[in-house]
Amino acid sequence: MRSPSPHKTELTRSEIVTAAVAEFMEVGIAKATMDKIAKRANLAKGTLYLHFASKEELLQGALEVTFAESALTTGLQMQRNAGESMHDYLVRRVIPSMERFHGTVRADLARLVLGEAKRFPVLGQFYYEKIYAPWHEHFETLFQQALDEGELQGIPAATAAMLMGSPFWVYLANDSIQGPVKPGCGLVELTRAQLEAIFGRYRAPQLK
């Protein structure tokens, strides 16, 4: 009997992860079961256990797969062009990932972190160590470079990095609690306005 191809195995794991995140989001991690996840993925329960030995292992696997696919991390290697200002570089780096964020598994994972991290510390710890901390440290380095170059003034690099990430969590909390945000208050608009404010370029719209 031939074993499944690596491609099919990876596809099955991806289907399981997608089903697991959907189940975790719908009923919470505590109430989710391997049986329900298998049904959602249209797979036999035994197939699920071939890939993940327990719900906890599946949660960890979902985090790892989502982390590997995260646009917030895969874009970290984008190079700055010669003569490009740090402001323009960050806009080019960050805005596209924010445009693609809504409605993705990454968005679901972030919502899961907001709602479940205290009850499931492994979730918060993984997100912090694998996604948040590397992201923050990387952009703190870039803001420090902007300070050294004289483009950024009057704000510590660590503070600037924290401020740049804050629209993400503000938007996510608002979207989770209230539903669709008001026009002009989407993740892209909030992130762009925050970058403008950090670099001292923000100008409030003129009131008519």
Solvent accessible surface area in square Angstrom, and as a share of the most:
residue,aa,sasa,rsa
1,M,245,1.09
2,R,229,0.84
3,S,96,0.62
4,P,93,0.59
5,S,56,0.36
6,P,118,0.74
7,H,141,0.63
8,K,122,0.52
9,T,47,0.27
10,E,105,0.47
11,L,91,0.45
12,T,16,0.09
13,R,65,0.24
14,S,46,0.29
15,E,77,0.34
16,I,0,0.00
17,V,5,0.03
18,T,73,0.42
19,A,6,0.05
20,A,0,0.00
21,V,4,0.02
22,A,36,0.28
23,E,9,0.04
24,F,1,0.01
25,M,70,0.31
26,E,122,0.55
27,V,50,0.29
28,G,16,0.15
29,I,4,0.02
30,A,70,0.54
31,K,146,0.62
32,A,2,0.02
33,T,57,0.33
34,M,14,0.06
35,D,55,0.28
36,K,95,0.40
37,I,0,0.00
38,A,2,0.02
39,K,140,0.59
40,R,94,0.34
41,A,14,0.11
42,N,138,0.71
43,L,46,0.23
44,A,68,0.53
45,K,91,0.39
46,G,46,0.44
47,T,39,0.23
48,L,0,0.00
49,Y,97,0.37
50,L,151,0.75
51,H,36,0.16
52,F,3,0.01
53,A,68,0.53
54,S,41,0.27
55,K,40,0.17
56,E,118,0.53
57,E,79,0.35
58,L,0,0.00
59,L,7,0.03
60,Q,59,0.26
61,G,4,0.04
62,A,2,0.02
63,L,0,0.00
64,E,82,0.37
65,V,33,0.19
66,T,3,0.02
67,F,60,0.25
68,A,68,0.52
69,E,103,0.46
70,S,3,0.02
71,A,16,0.12
72,L,24,0.12
73,T,21,0.12
74,T,88,0.51
75,G,26,0.25
76,L,29,0.14
77,Q,139,0.62
78,M,76,0.34
79,Q,135,0.60
80,R,67,0.25
81,N,87,0.45
82,A,110,0.86
83,G,89,0.86
84,E,29,0.13
85,S,31,0.20
86,M,0,0.00
87,H,13,0.06
88,D,69,0.36
89,Y,9,0.04
90,L,0,0.00
91,V,29,0.16
92,R,84,0.31
93,R,18,0.07
94,V,6,0.03
95,I,7,0.03
96,P,44,0.28
97,S,8,0.05
98,M,8,0.04
99,E,108,0.48
100,R,137,0.50
101,F,2,0.01
102,H,108,0.48
103,G,68,0.65
104,T,34,0.20
105,V,49,0.28
106,R,42,0.15
107,A,0,0.00
108,D,43,0.22
109,L,5,0.03
110,A,0,0.00
111,R,43,0.16
112,L,8,0.04
113,V,17,0.10
114,L,88,0.44
115,G,50,0.48
116,E,11,0.05
117,A,27,0.21
118,K,199,0.84
119,R,164,0.60
120,F,47,0.20
121,P,95,0.60
122,V,73,0.42
123,L,0,0.00
124,G,19,0.18
125,Q,106,0.47
126,F,14,0.06
127,Y,15,0.06
128,Y,122,0.46
129,E,90,0.40
130,K,91,0.39
131,I,8,0.04
132,Y,52,0.20
133,A,15,0.12
134,P,48,0.30
135,W,21,0.07
136,H,26,0.11
137,E,108,0.48
138,H,54,0.24
139,F,5,0.02
140,E,57,0.26
141,T,87,0.51
142,L,19,0.09
143,F,0,0.00
144,Q,81,0.36
145,Q,71,0.32
146,A,0,0.00
147,L,48,0.24
148,D,110,0.57
149,E,90,0.41
150,G,39,0.37
151,E,53,0.24
152,L,2,0.01
153,Q,142,0.63
154,G,86,0.83
155,I,30,0.15
156,P,86,0.54
157,A,7,0.05
158,A,44,0.34
159,T,59,0.34
160,A,0,0.00
161,A,0,0.00
162,M,107,0.48
163,L,67,0.33
164,M,1,0.01
165,G,10,0.09
166,S,36,0.23
167,P,8,0.05
168,F,10,0.04
169,W,64,0.23
170,V,92,0.53
171,Y,16,0.06
172,L,0,0.00
173,A,38,0.29
174,N,43,0.22
175,D,23,0.12
176,S,61,0.39
177,I,144,0.73
178,Q,135,0.60
179,G,22,0.22
180,P,132,0.83
181,V,40,0.23
182,K,158,0.67
183,P,134,0.84
184,G,52,0.50
185,C,56,0.33
186,G,15,0.14
187,L,10,0.05
188,V,32,0.18
189,E,82,0.37
190,L,50,0.25
191,T,1,0.00
192,R,100,0.37
193,A,37,0.29
194,Q,37,0.17
195,L,0,0.00
196,E,39,0.17
197,A,52,0.40
198,I,14,0.07
199,F,20,0.08
200,G,55,0.53
201,R,107,0.39
202,Y,104,0.39
203,R,181,0.66
204,A,69,0.53
205,P,107,0.67
206,Q,164,0.73
207,L,176,0.87
208,K,251,1.06
